[in-house]
Amino acid sequence: MKDKVNEIKAGLQHFHGSELFFQIPLIRTRFTDGIKYLADVANCFWLVTDTSVIGRSLMDKSYFITIDFKRLTKEEQEKFGCEAIITYGDGNDLIFEKHRYNVTDFPLDELRLYFIDNTLMLPSEY
């Protein structure tokens, strides 16, 4: 598992800007080639869909949405009753929503994404 995590982290370092956009037709949002890479190697299309749906719903609160995935420690899991939390904010410590995930197979312990102008992207692609 650690090799897979290292492979994903190393691969994500190669994305700067984006020349290619993919669309989720049902909700009319886009995502970058870095997000496509992440979804493919981490098998996390659920993350792309969930964060895009919530990000779009928050666009009236802020043009710039930060999305932070965090796998909880064992102690935090017992305290909060879930394995991971995704926090949506404005990047200036204002939190709009937190979503709990009881179970996740996402390989990374932490990840930050941006949702801007109906587009989900890696911070390095902003």
PyMOL commands that set and color helices and strands:
alter all, ss='L'
color gray80, all
select helices_A, chain A and resi 2-12+33-42+45-57+74-80+123-125
alter helices_A, ss='H'
color red, helices_A
select strands_A, chain A and resi 21-24+29-32+64-71+84-89+95-101+110-116+119-121
alter strands_A, ss='S'
color yellow, strands_A
deselect
rebuild
show_as cartoon
